[in-house]
Amino acid sequence: MPGLITPPAGLIPLGGRPRMRDYLRMAWERREFAFNLAQGQFRTQNMDTVLGNVWQLINPILLIAIYYLIFGVVLNRGDSDIGPSNYIGFLSVGVFVYSYQQRTITAGASAIINNLGLIRSLQFPRAVLPAATMVKEVLGFGSSLLVMLLLMFVTGEGLHLDMLWFPVAFVLITAFAFGGALMTARMTEAVRDVRNLLPFVFRLLFYVSGVLYDPHALARGRPRAVELLDRFDWMLLFNPFYVYVSLARDSLMSTYEPPQMPGIWAASVAWALVALVFGLWYFLGAEKKYGRG
Amino acid sequence: MAEHGAPTIEPAGVDLFGVDTDQVNVLLDDVHVVYRVFEDRRPSMREYLRGERRKPREIHAVRGVSLVARRGESIGIVGRNGSGKSTLLQALAGLLPVEQGEVYARSQPTLLGVGSALQNQVSGRRNIVLGCLALGLPADEVDDRVDDIIDFAGLHEFIDLPLQAYSSGMRARLLFAIATAVVPDILVIDEALAVGDEAFRLKSKERLEVLRGQAGTVFLVSHALGTIAESCSRVIWLERGRIIADGDPDEIVDRYQASQTDGR
């Protein structure tokens, strides 16, 4: 019968959920492990290509070129009458920030199942693994950031003091994505199919999160749409991806001011906290089960 | 199976009065582990028409094990295939949820299993660094330890090859060397030493002695009864998920061996 005896002092029950504070401390002690693992993955990811990690630069440039061609030129979103005046800047911030979050959350889905060997052999707080994938994506974002700042400069945004807010925005953007990565890590461990579903989820979100267009600009000229958007534009704050894309634009672009601005900052902080706290809680729920297959 | 020697279960399993509680590293309180698996066969047409759902089959692998492990003990576990040894170790390491009862430990036990590997596609050296960091060693200390670990594992020539090029014995040696680089309070070894050669067996035996000396507790499952009798201070005999004997290594190993030959 359980509970018949009281355990001697100093012994901890192994089953069940670890205490959050102890867990976070142990995970923090292993930050070097997360960095080391991330660096290894980062180094090897393009090793089999001729250009190696130059792809980190080529990828975002090609991506922007294609989106600009399709949406800016062919579909005419770049026309400053209907879109933001600096469409290339608008587009590049949107695409880079969105795909950064997408990559982090998607990589989180493989964090546990790609490291089963480590999990089965050694004891460490499992949340270190999604943390490592996050670090890897942060490293990868460096080159995107370079291209983005360059484009900002070329397209006439110039340097301005608001840019100093970008690091703060980046922390919030990353915190939210890490929370998401913790969730997908556990979900994929339980049901592998999640990994196949994620690309479609992100494709859909890509089109509804204002990455390619400003929803307010889209409504312009259509009184009914403007009226609706005026009344319901707070609902946009319920889409975290829209929130973070707007947040990044606000700090990096001087020619574009996202609507509902104070709300965007508040929503950014709120979404980051919700994702982190819920993500950790959810991930920890299966801490003892990871790797049992 | 009680006819093979009268059960000498130490009542200490649940009776802590005789034990200095500071000396306890692991405490198992009436632990049960149940696996639920679906049978791998198609339901017959009749079952299907009757609307019988596929029901998981329950395998009660560990049925009420209680035991107290003290500091400095190395406990061997013997028993036939399917007697619940590996399951018990996994529950002990906190890797399997228990159905009933509770496992208490002074710190998270480290489990070394056969066939476990860290990262197959990267070199032995990087695996050592990763492993040490995962165990919580600070980075500056890791550099100092790497050479010791390579020495101990005896893998100088192969250390820069990816792990997938290693034999199972080499992998086991590397993993043992890493896992014992940080002195764990509780080390749980499941057959992992069986694949090592004679030289490594002696080295690992020495290291286990050191661990025990530093107030650690070692659990060891092996079918090599010689190893158990040699390196354990106490042996537990499991049969169908229950402890049927617990005590002096030589005595229990002898009785277990006798029962095995009787049964044939």
Interface residues (C-beta under 8 A of the other chain):
Chain A: M1 P2 G3 L4 I5 P7 P8 A9 G10 L11 I12 P13 L14 G15 M26 E29 R30 E32 F33 N36 L37 G40 N115 G117 L118 R120 S121 L122 Q123 F124 V128 K288 K289 G291 R292
Chain B: V14 L16 T21 D22 V24 V26 L27 D29 D30 L92 A93 G94 L95 L96 P97 V98 Q100 G101 E102 V103 Y104 A105 R106 S107 Q108 P109 T110 L111 L112 G113 S116 A117 L118 Q119 N120 V122 R126 V129 L130 G131 L133 A134 L135 G136 P138 A139 L175 I178 A179
